[in-house]
Amino acid sequence: MADHRHRDRPPHHHPAAARPPEQHVNAFSFAPATRETARARIALQGPGGSGKTKTGLRLAEKFANGGPIGVIDTERGSALKYAPVPGRPDLGGHQFMHLPMAFCSPENLIAAVRAAEEARIAVLFVDSWSHFWAGKGGLLARVEEESKKASNRGGKFTAWAPVNDLEQDMLDALLNFPGHVIVSMRTKNDYSMEGKTVTKVGVKTVQREGSEYEFDVVIDMIEGTGTVTKTRYEPLYNASVHHPGEDFAEVILEQLGQGVDPVAAIVDAAADDELTLDAVLQLSADAARRNLRQAQILHPTGGQPTTVDALLRERLGDVVTALLANESMTYDRAIELHRRAEADGWIAVERMVEEDGNLVVFTLGDLIKARGTALRPTPQKAPENSTPSTGNATAASTSHQPGSEAVTAPQSRKIFATLAGLGFDNGDRERRLRAISLIVGRQVPTQNDLTFGEAAVVIETLDGFTGDDAAGRFREHLNELLDAAKQPAHA
């Protein structure tokens, strides 16, 4: 059996059957709670020259762990002052990808975040996020534009409605970024006035009030010293560090890493030697629900780069081929497995199999069908000089083909409908049962007497008669079966 991970394709999607309008379907479900490894969401705030950009780059280097860093620079290229100088390693500097942005609209930030995702940026640093509030093209400017539109009769008050939607889209894009996120925000002194007395009451962030609560850690920067003013992590409460860098970032990473890495958990579970079909399908569903199917990983045995999706398809193929090779596999079970593969949408997953010394690509549906065909029981020949009938057939009905599972309701409906299309009216019970008896090679007193496997044989036979004069060709086939049944057993 050869490796096929690079040849896997997404399974075909089979939409679920429509439900009756009166049937209520609950779209909500609860899942076990786990503390999964998160990504850093850091805000650095302070006045100009306080060290926000330098601190952001130092934190980003540790967070990235060798991966690429992307800087959205709204400060007229100020981040470039911290880039390396070609040929002068002695001057130091930080390696990062640079994206200058002069028009700081929400749409531009959303597009930049998407570009960072496509470039697989490990840490995205927005320097400065304040410009998307009060800069050129920012939210305040958009409110001003909306308020001047002829269609707006409520001034700035009603102008906020569409702008609020834009802001939420921008926040969603930024905070849902799959890597770490750092933003810098400018602050300015805030004052209050009582009569003729002006009092300094603190600093005010150049962003919407309360925006800092969107982040896990907020660090106030003053002359290179960072003080944590808001955090969800107890070890960081009120921490104050001069020139925060690698050590400070390590503390944050430790807090983020206390949970279970969901990708590692899926990979570990997929590598289990006792993996079952239900288990691998559940892992695939979990990966899809968490949007982890395309997560980049190293193969647990080969070590080569791959994705969660490719690994799970490989393991699905391992499990299915092991089931098919098991001695307990029967014709009925193969049919049931094929039906499940169709219903769950993994019938087209590919598998490379060695055949006559060559590697051949099959779908799992092909492999299941081939195994089922090999296990298909040979129809029993009717007794000598007798023809199937619907009379007293108690003895015959106890001589079923292998497989004790009973015919299912969907199979029965399929047989009824297909026979009707071939000219066998459902009201003509005796004629219909005679045809079924000829196909399975024994007397069938009622359609409910069929086994699951026999019903599958009937359906497969009937499905072979389509197109022009299908009814006539089917009658000829029945006559051939009738003639064969009349031949002596030794013939």
C-alpha positions as CSV (number, residue, x, y, z in Angstrom):
1,M,0.0,0.0,0.0
2,A,1.5,3.3,-1.1
3,D,1.4,6.8,0.3
4,H,-1.3,8.8,-1.3
5,R,-1.5,12.0,0.8
6,H,-0.6,14.3,-2.1
7,R,-3.3,12.9,-4.4
8,D,-6.3,13.2,-2.1
9,R,-9.1,15.5,-3.2
10,P,-12.0,16.8,-1.2
11,P,-14.9,14.4,-1.0
12,H,-18.1,15.2,-3.0
13,H,-20.7,16.9,-1.0
14,H,-24.1,15.3,-0.9
15,P,-26.7,17.7,0.5
16,A,-29.1,16.2,3.0
17,A,-32.6,15.3,1.9
18,A,-35.1,18.1,2.4
19,R,-37.1,17.9,5.6
20,P,-40.8,18.4,5.9
21,P,-41.6,22.0,6.7
22,E,-43.3,21.2,9.9
23,Q,-40.3,19.3,11.2
24,H,-38.2,21.4,13.6
25,V,-34.5,21.1,13.3
26,N,-32.3,22.4,16.1
27,A,-29.3,24.1,14.5
28,F,-27.5,24.5,17.9
29,S,-25.5,21.9,19.7
30,F,-23.1,21.9,22.7
31,A,-19.6,20.5,22.5
32,P,-17.2,19.6,25.3
33,A,-15.3,22.7,26.6
34,T,-11.5,22.7,26.3
35,R,-8.9,25.5,26.8
36,E,-7.2,25.3,23.4
37,T,-4.0,27.1,22.5
38,A,-4.9,30.6,21.7
39,R,-3.0,33.3,19.7
40,A,-1.8,36.5,21.3
41,R,-3.9,39.7,21.1
42,I,-1.7,42.5,22.4
43,A,-2.3,46.3,22.5
44,L,0.5,48.7,23.1
45,Q,-0.6,52.3,23.9
46,G,1.4,55.4,24.6
47,P,2.4,58.8,23.3
48,G,4.7,59.3,20.3
49,G,8.3,58.2,21.1
50,S,7.4,55.9,24.0
51,G,8.8,52.8,22.3
52,K,5.6,51.1,20.9
53,T,7.0,50.1,17.6
54,K,10.3,48.8,19.0
55,T,8.5,46.8,21.7
56,G,6.0,45.5,19.2
57,L,8.7,44.1,17.0
58,R,10.6,42.6,19.9
59,L,7.5,40.8,21.1
60,A,6.6,39.7,17.5
61,E,10.0,38.0,17.0
62,K,9.4,35.8,20.0
63,F,5.8,35.1,19.1
64,A,6.7,34.3,15.5
65,N,9.3,31.6,16.5
66,G,11.1,32.0,13.2
67,G,7.9,32.5,11.1
68,P,7.2,35.7,9.1
69,I,6.2,38.9,10.7
70,G,4.0,41.4,8.8
71,V,3.8,45.1,9.7
72,I,1.0,47.3,8.5
73,D,2.7,50.7,8.7
74,T,0.5,53.8,8.9
75,E,3.2,56.0,10.4
76,R,4.8,57.1,7.1
77,G,7.3,54.2,7.1
78,S,8.5,54.7,10.7
79,A,8.8,50.9,11.2
80,L,11.5,50.8,8.5
81,K,13.9,52.5,11.0
82,Y,14.0,49.2,12.8
83,A,14.7,47.0,9.7
84,P,18.2,45.6,9.0
85,V,20.7,47.6,6.9
86,P,22.0,45.6,4.0
87,G,25.7,44.8,4.6
88,R,25.7,46.2,8.1
89,P,24.7,43.4,10.5
90,D,26.5,45.2,13.2
91,L,23.6,47.8,13.3
92,G,21.1,45.0,14.2
93,G,17.5,45.3,13.2
94,H,14.3,43.2,13.0
95,Q,13.3,41.1,10.0
96,F,9.7,41.7,8.9
97,M,7.5,42.1,5.9
98,H,6.4,45.7,5.4
99,L,3.1,47.0,4.1
100,P,2.8,50.9,4.1
101,M,-0.7,52.3,4.2
102,A,-1.7,55.9,3.9
103,F,-5.4,55.7,3.5
104,C,-6.6,53.9,6.6
105,S,-10.1,52.8,5.8
106,P,-11.7,49.8,7.3
107,E,-11.9,48.1,3.9
108,N,-8.1,48.5,3.5
109,L,-7.4,47.0,6.8
110,I,-9.7,44.0,6.1
111,A,-7.9,43.5,2.7
112,A,-4.5,43.7,4.4
113,V,-5.5,41.1,7.0
114,R,-6.6,38.8,4.2
115,A,-3.3,39.3,2.4
116,A,-1.5,38.4,5.6
117,E,-3.5,35.2,5.9
118,E,-2.7,34.3,2.3
119,A,1.0,35.0,3.0
120,R,0.9,32.8,6.1
121,I,2.1,35.6,8.3
122,A,2.8,34.3,11.8
123,V,2.5,37.7,13.6
124,L,0.6,40.7,12.3
125,F,1.6,44.1,13.8
126,V,-0.7,47.1,13.0
127,D,1.3,50.2,13.7
128,S,-0.7,52.3,14.4
129,W,-4.3,51.2,14.8
130,S,-5.2,54.7,15.9
131,H,-5.2,55.9,12.3
132,F,-8.1,53.6,11.5
133,W,-10.1,55.7,13.9
134,A,-8.8,59.2,13.5
135,G,-6.6,59.1,10.4
136,K,-7.2,59.7,6.7
137,G,-10.1,57.3,5.6
138,G,-10.7,56.3,9.2
139,L,-14.0,55.8,11.0
140,L,-14.4,59.4,12.1
141,A,-13.8,60.6,8.6
142,R,-16.4,58.1,7.3
143,V,-18.9,59.4,9.8
144,E,-18.3,62.9,8.5
145,E,-18.9,61.7,4.9
146,E,-22.1,59.9,5.8
147,S,-23.5,62.9,7.6
148,K,-23.1,65.0,4.5
149,K,-25.0,62.7,2.2
150,A,-28.3,64.0,0.9
151,S,-30.1,60.8,2.0
152,N,-29.0,61.3,5.6
153,R,-31.5,63.4,7.5
154,G,-30.2,62.8,11.0
155,G,-26.7,64.3,10.8
156,K,-23.9,62.5,12.5
157,F,-26.3,60.7,14.8
158,T,-27.7,58.5,12.1
159,A,-24.4,58.5,10.1
160,W,-22.9,56.2,12.8
161,A,-25.1,53.2,11.8
162,P,-23.3,52.1,8.6
163,V,-20.0,53.1,10.1
164,N,-20.6,50.9,13.1
165,D,-21.1,48.0,10.8
166,L,-17.8,48.7,9.0
167,E,-16.0,48.9,12.3
168,Q,-17.4,45.5,13.4
169,D,-16.3,43.9,10.1
170,M,-12.8,45.4,10.6
171,L,-12.7,44.1,14.2
172,D,-13.9,40.6,13.1
173,A,-11.2,40.4,10.4
174,L,-8.4,41.5,12.8
175,L,-9.3,39.5,15.8
176,N,-10.1,36.3,13.8
177,F,-6.7,36.4,12.1
178,P,-5.2,32.9,12.6
179,G,-1.8,34.2,13.9
180,H,-0.8,36.5,16.7
181,V,-1.9,40.1,16.5
182,I,-0.2,43.2,18.0
183,V,-1.6,46.7,17.6
184,S,-0.2,50.1,18.7
185,M,-2.4,53.0,19.7
186,R,-1.4,56.6,20.4
187,T,-2.5,58.3,23.6
188,K,-2.9,62.0,24.4
189,N,-3.3,63.8,27.7
190,D,-6.9,64.1,28.8
191,Y,-8.1,67.1,30.9
192,S,-11.3,68.2,32.7
193,M,-12.4,71.8,33.4
194,E,-14.3,73.0,36.4
195,G,-14.9,76.7,36.1
196,K,-11.6,78.2,35.2
197,T,-9.6,75.3,36.7
198,V,-8.1,72.8,34.2
199,T,-7.1,69.4,35.7
200,K,-5.1,66.6,34.0
201,V,-7.1,63.4,34.6
202,G,-5.0,61.0,32.7
203,V,-4.4,59.8,29.2
204,K,-6.9,59.1,26.4
205,T,-6.4,56.5,23.7
206,V,-6.8,57.6,20.1
207,Q,-9.4,55.0,19.3
208,R,-13.0,54.3,20.2
209,E,-13.6,54.4,23.9
210,G,-13.4,50.8,25.3
211,S,-11.5,49.4,22.3
212,E,-8.7,48.1,24.6
213,Y,-11.2,45.5,25.9
214,E,-10.9,43.7,22.5
215,F,-7.4,42.5,23.5
216,D,-6.1,40.0,26.0
217,V,-3.1,42.2,27.2
218,V,-2.9,46.0,27.2
219,I,0.5,47.5,27.9
220,D,1.0,51.2,28.6
221,M,4.3,52.5,27.2
222,I,6.1,55.4,28.8
223,E,9.7,56.1,27.8
224,G,10.4,52.5,27.0
225,T,8.9,51.0,30.1
226,G,5.7,48.9,29.6
227,T,3.1,48.5,32.4
228,V,0.3,46.0,32.0
229,T,-3.0,47.8,32.7
230,K,-5.3,45.1,31.5
231,T,-4.9,41.3,31.1
232,R,-6.7,38.0,31.3
233,Y,-3.6,36.3,32.6
234,E,-2.8,36.4,36.3
235,P,1.0,36.3,36.1
236,L,0.9,39.6,34.1
237,Y,-1.2,41.6,36.6
238,N,0.4,45.0,37.1
239,A,3.7,43.8,35.6
240,S,6.1,46.6,34.7
241,V,9.1,45.9,32.4
242,H,11.7,48.2,31.0
243,H,11.9,47.5,27.2
244,P,9.6,44.5,27.1
245,G,10.9,41.8,24.9
246,E,11.7,38.1,24.7
247,D,11.2,37.3,28.4
248,F,8.0,39.2,28.6
249,A,6.7,37.5,25.4
250,E,7.7,34.1,26.9
251,V,5.4,34.7,29.9
252,I,2.5,35.5,27.5
253,L,3.2,32.4,25.4
254,E,3.2,30.2,28.5
255,Q,-0.3,31.5,29.4
256,L,-1.5,30.9,25.8
257,G,0.0,27.4,25.8
258,Q,-1.6,26.0,29.0
259,G,-4.5,24.5,27.0
260,V,-4.5,21.7,24.5
261,D,-3.3,22.5,21.0
262,P,-6.3,21.4,18.8
263,V,-4.2,20.6,15.8
264,A,-1.8,18.4,17.9
265,A,-4.8,16.7,19.5
266,I,-6.2,15.8,16.1
267,V,-2.9,14.6,14.8
268,D,-2.2,12.5,17.9
269,A,-5.7,10.9,17.7
270,A,-5.3,10.2,14.0
271,A,-2.0,8.3,14.6
272,D,-3.7,5.9,17.0
273,D,-3.2,2.3,15.8
274,E,-6.7,1.4,17.0
275,L,-8.5,4.2,15.1
276,T,-12.0,3.2,14.1
277,L,-14.2,4.5,11.2
278,D,-16.4,6.4,13.6
279,A,-13.4,8.0,15.3
280,V,-11.7,9.2,12.1
281,L,-15.0,10.6,10.7
282,Q,-15.5,12.5,14.1
283,L,-11.9,13.9,13.8
284,S,-12.7,15.1,10.3
285,A,-15.9,16.7,11.6
286,D,-14.0,18.4,14.5
287,A,-11.3,19.7,12.1
288,A,-14.0,21.2,9.8
289,R,-15.9,22.8,12.7
290,R,-12.7,24.4,14.0
291,N,-11.6,25.5,10.5
292,L,-8.4,23.4,10.9
293,R,-8.6,21.2,7.8
294,Q,-5.9,23.2,6.0
295,A,-3.6,23.6,9.0
296,Q,0.0,22.9,8.0
297,I,1.5,19.9,9.9
298,L,4.4,17.4,9.7
299,H,3.3,13.9,8.9
300,P,3.4,11.9,12.2
301,T,5.4,9.0,10.7
302,G,7.1,10.4,7.5
303,G,7.8,13.9,8.8
304,Q,7.1,15.5,5.5
305,P,4.9,18.7,5.3
306,T,1.2,18.0,4.8
307,T,-2.2,19.2,6.1
308,V,-4.7,18.0,8.6
309,D,-7.1,17.3,5.8
310,A,-4.6,15.1,3.9
311,L,-3.7,13.2,7.0
312,L,-7.3,12.5,7.9
313,R,-8.0,11.3,4.4
314,E,-5.0,9.0,4.5
315,R,-6.1,7.5,7.8
316,L,-9.7,7.1,6.5
317,G,-8.3,5.1,3.7
318,D,-6.3,3.0,6.1
319,V,-9.3,2.3,8.3
320,V,-11.6,1.4,5.3
321,T,-9.1,-0.9,3.6
322,A,-8.5,-2.7,6.9
323,L,-12.3,-3.2,7.3
324,L,-12.5,-4.6,3.8
325,A,-9.7,-7.0,4.4
326,N,-11.1,-8.3,7.6
327,E,-12.5,-11.8,7.4
328,S,-15.7,-10.7,9.1
329,M,-16.6,-8.5,6.1
330,T,-19.8,-9.8,4.4
331,Y,-21.7,-8.8,1.2
332,D,-24.4,-7.1,3.3
333,R,-21.8,-5.2,5.3
334,A,-20.0,-4.0,2.2
335,I,-23.3,-2.7,0.8
336,E,-24.0,-0.9,4.1
337,L,-20.4,0.6,4.1
338,H,-20.9,1.8,0.5
339,R,-24.2,3.4,1.4
340,R,-22.6,5.2,4.4
341,A,-19.7,6.4,2.2
342,E,-22.2,7.9,-0.2
343,A,-24.4,9.5,2.5
344,D,-21.4,11.0,4.5
345,G,-19.6,12.3,1.4
346,W,-16.3,10.4,1.5
347,I,-17.0,7.9,-1.3
348,A,-14.7,9.8,-3.7
349,V,-11.7,9.9,-1.4
350,E,-8.8,8.4,-3.3
351,R,-6.5,5.6,-2.4
352,M,-3.4,4.3,-4.2
353,V,-3.3,0.5,-4.3
354,E,-0.6,-1.8,-5.7
355,E,-2.1,-3.9,-8.5
356,D,0.0,-6.3,-10.6
357,G,3.1,-4.5,-9.6
358,N,1.7,-1.0,-10.5
359,L,0.3,1.7,-8.3
360,V,-3.3,2.4,-9.3
361,V,-5.6,5.2,-7.9
362,F,-9.0,4.0,-6.8
363,T,-11.7,5.8,-4.8
364,L,-12.8,4.3,-1.6
365,G,-16.2,3.7,-3.3
366,D,-14.5,1.6,-6.0
367,L,-12.6,-0.5,-3.4
368,I,-15.8,-1.1,-1.3
369,K,-17.8,-2.1,-4.5
370,A,-15.0,-4.4,-5.6
371,R,-14.9,-6.2,-2.3
372,G,-18.7,-6.4,-2.1
373,T,-18.8,-7.9,-5.6
374,A,-16.3,-10.6,-4.6
375,L,-18.4,-11.4,-1.6
376,R,-21.7,-11.4,-3.5
377,P,-23.5,-14.7,-2.9
378,T,-24.3,-16.9,-5.9
379,P,-28.1,-17.1,-6.4
380,Q,-29.5,-20.5,-5.6
381,K,-31.0,-22.4,-8.5
382,A,-34.6,-23.3,-8.2
383,P,-35.5,-27.0,-7.7
384,E,-35.5,-29.2,-10.8
385,N,-38.6,-28.9,-13.1
386,S,-40.1,-26.2,-10.9
387,T,-40.6,-22.5,-11.4
388,P,-40.8,-19.8,-8.7
389,S,-44.3,-19.1,-7.5
390,T,-46.1,-17.3,-4.7
391,G,-47.7,-20.4,-3.3
392,N,-46.7,-22.2,-0.2
393,A,-43.0,-21.4,0.0
394,T,-42.3,-21.7,3.7
395,A,-39.5,-24.2,3.2
396,A,-38.0,-22.1,0.5
397,S,-38.2,-18.9,2.5
398,T,-36.0,-20.3,5.2
399,S,-33.2,-21.0,2.7
400,H,-32.0,-17.4,2.3
401,Q,-28.7,-16.2,1.0
402,P,-26.0,-15.5,3.5
403,G,-26.7,-12.4,5.6
404,S,-29.6,-12.3,8.0
405,E,-30.3,-8.6,7.8
406,A,-33.8,-7.8,6.6
407,V,-34.7,-5.7,3.6
408,T,-35.0,-2.0,4.5
409,A,-37.9,0.3,3.8
410,P,-35.8,2.4,1.4
411,Q,-34.9,-0.7,-0.5
412,S,-38.5,-1.8,-0.7
413,R,-39.6,1.5,-2.0
414,K,-36.8,1.5,-4.6
415,I,-37.9,-2.0,-5.8
416,F,-41.6,-1.0,-6.0
417,A,-40.8,2.2,-8.0
418,T,-38.3,0.6,-10.4
419,L,-40.5,-2.4,-11.2
420,A,-43.4,0.0,-11.8
421,G,-41.2,1.9,-14.3
422,L,-40.6,-1.4,-16.1
423,G,-44.3,-2.1,-16.5
424,F,-44.9,-4.2,-13.3
425,D,-47.9,-2.5,-11.7
426,N,-47.7,-2.5,-7.9
427,G,-51.3,-3.9,-7.9
428,D,-50.2,-7.0,-9.7
429,R,-48.6,-8.6,-6.6
430,E,-48.2,-12.1,-8.0
431,R,-46.4,-11.0,-11.2
432,R,-44.1,-8.7,-9.3
433,L,-43.1,-11.4,-6.8
434,R,-42.5,-13.9,-9.6
435,A,-40.0,-11.4,-11.2
436,I,-38.3,-10.9,-7.8
437,S,-38.1,-14.7,-7.2
438,L,-36.5,-15.3,-10.6
439,I,-33.8,-12.6,-9.9
440,V,-32.8,-14.0,-6.4
441,G,-33.2,-17.6,-7.5
442,R,-35.7,-18.7,-4.8
443,Q,-39.4,-18.5,-4.1
444,V,-40.2,-15.2,-2.4
445,P,-43.6,-15.3,-0.7
446,T,-43.6,-11.5,0.2
447,Q,-41.2,-8.7,-0.6
448,N,-40.6,-8.3,3.1
449,D,-39.1,-11.8,3.1
450,L,-36.1,-10.6,1.2
451,T,-32.8,-10.1,3.0
452,F,-30.8,-6.9,2.8
453,G,-28.3,-8.5,0.4
454,E,-31.0,-10.0,-1.8
455,A,-32.8,-6.7,-2.0
456,A,-29.5,-5.1,-3.1
457,V,-29.1,-7.8,-5.8
458,V,-32.7,-7.0,-7.0
459,I,-32.0,-3.3,-7.1
460,E,-28.7,-3.7,-8.9
461,T,-30.4,-5.9,-11.5
462,L,-33.3,-3.6,-12.1
463,D,-30.9,-0.6,-12.3
464,G,-29.3,-2.3,-15.3
465,F,-32.4,-1.8,-17.4
466,T,-32.7,1.9,-18.5
467,G,-33.2,3.8,-21.7
468,D,-35.1,2.7,-24.8
469,D,-37.3,-0.4,-24.5
470,A,-36.1,-1.1,-20.9
471,A,-39.3,-2.9,-20.1
472,G,-39.0,-5.2,-23.1
473,R,-35.4,-6.1,-22.4
474,F,-36.3,-6.8,-18.8
475,R,-39.0,-9.2,-19.9
476,E,-36.5,-11.0,-22.1
477,H,-34.1,-11.3,-19.1
478,L,-36.8,-12.8,-17.0
479,N,-37.6,-15.3,-19.7
480,E,-33.9,-16.3,-19.8
481,L,-33.9,-16.8,-16.0
482,L,-37.1,-18.8,-16.3
483,D,-35.5,-21.0,-18.9
484,A,-32.4,-21.5,-16.8
485,A,-34.5,-22.4,-13.8
486,K,-36.2,-25.2,-15.8
487,Q,-32.9,-26.9,-16.8
488,P,-32.0,-30.0,-14.9
489,A,-29.6,-29.5,-12.0
490,H,-26.9,-31.6,-13.7
491,A,-27.1,-29.6,-17.0
